């Protein structure tokens, strides 16, 4: 998989499990992505907003196209998230560090989505962004 191509062509990232608490990893990653030009859409039924952006209960509630679904939920939630990502026509599912679900990842790939698992989107972007082109 070409991580650089995926990140360079993505504009809208739905962050599933985004916390409104600054000490959480999801908050730090989303803050980094915003600072680097990505449009973030918070997805968390337990918060109303993060970074002044409306939070949606599920991916299915988002009223616009999503490029990457960035997942900060335990692995047991991944199959449902993948099903929703497929339904909304997302281009990719990115499972953060410590998260993987081989059968859900296979289903995502079978439905044309790119899949990244067990990797931090911020760290990957930072590493790619620091290399000369």
Steps between C-alpha positions, in 0.01 A plus 500: 500500500617850417442692824624825345253477213214420740582792730577745219164435335286500813325818604225385740573272795222365723656430840297224664536509877636855505513628856448861600765455770841647402701227678353221283688363198201554271493870589874542440485323163194697386664826608810409297292410195311830517830689524615318186201591286263209547131559563402300808154364571459380860304176541402430859144471634616614844619848407329791324814645347880506492713786371174691447390236248168316529538139608288233332377185678601267213664514159154460347397839642774696320344712223807520273754269334782361713841400371649322804328350802756527781408256778569546872274220626572152634530222244158353585340818355692483172259275302210741551720798416623329182140424397413867546814613314397281207144640505615862493752436221813585697825443315699361792483370855794583727522299823722674753786342697394191688188447288455225243220270391612272213153389382358854503813626324455231233135602455602864458758405235248278320272804479771721349623685808865545579586373847769599746511321834699534820657830390470860616382733225680796660833316533474368144420844360778661703752244373395539135471878525856535629656321202615705201291447187 
